[in-house]
Amino acid sequence: MIAVEFLTAIFTVLAVISGSALLVLVWLDNRRVRIDDGIANFRRHIDALSPEARRNSVHAGYASDQSEKRRN
C-alpha cells in the first residue's frame, strides 16, 4: 500500500509540473509578436501620417522598388 501511495504522489507531482509547463509555454507563445501584428502596426502608422508625409513615404518606397527592379 505504501508503494501505491508513493506512485500516486509521484504521478500527481508530475501532472502538476507538466500542466504548469504547458501553461507557461502557451502564455509565452501568445506573447510572441507575429508578422501580422507588425503589418497592422505599420498600416496604423501610415494612416496616422499627414497626406504630405504619407506621399513622401510612398514615393520613397516606390523609388526603392524601381531601383531594385533595375538592378535585377
C-alpha positions in Angstrom: 0.0 0.0 0.0 2.8 2.4 0.7 4.2 1.8 -2.8 0.8 2.6 -4.4 0.6 5.9 -2.4 4.1 6.8 -3.3 3.4 6.2 -7.1 0.2 8.2 -6.8 2.1 11.1 -5.2 4.8 10.9 -7.9 2.2 10.9 -10.7 0.4 13.8 -9.1 3.5 15.9 -8.9 4.5 15.1 -12.4 1.0 16.0 -13.6 1.1 19.4 -11.8 4.6 20.1 -13.2 3.6 19.1 -16.8 0.4 21.2 -16.6 2.4 24.2 -15.3 4.9 23.8 -18.1 2.2 23.7 -20.7 0.5 26.8 -19.3 3.9 28.7 -19.4 4.5 27.6 -23.0 1.0 28.7 -24.1 1.5 32.0 -22.3 4.9 32.6 -23.9 3.5 31.7 -27.4 0.7 34.2 -27.1 3.2 36.9 -26.1 5.3 36.4 -29.3 5.0 39.2 -31.8 3.7 37.9 -35.1 4.3 39.2 -38.6 0.6 40.2 -38.9 1.0 42.4 -35.8 3.9 44.3 -37.4 1.9 44.8 -40.6 -1.1 46.1 -38.7 1.2 48.5 -36.7 2.8 49.7 -40.0 -0.6 50.4 -41.5 -1.8 52.3 -38.4 1.3 54.4 -38.6 0.9 55.2 -42.3 -2.8 56.0 -41.7 -1.8 58.4 -38.9 0.6 60.4 -41.1 -0.5 63.6 -42.8 -1.1 63.4 -46.5 2.2 65.2 -47.3 4.2 62.8 -45.1 2.4 59.8 -46.5 3.2 61.0 -50.0 6.9 61.1 -49.2 6.8 57.7 -47.6 5.0 56.1 -50.5 7.3 57.9 -53.1 10.4 56.7 -51.2 9.1 53.1 -51.2 8.2 53.3 -54.9 11.7 54.7 -55.8 13.3 51.9 -53.8 11.2 49.3 -55.7 12.1 50.8 -59.0 15.8 50.9 -58.3 15.8 47.2 -57.2 14.0 46.2 -60.4 16.7 48.0 -62.4 19.4 46.1 -60.6 17.8 42.7 -61.4 
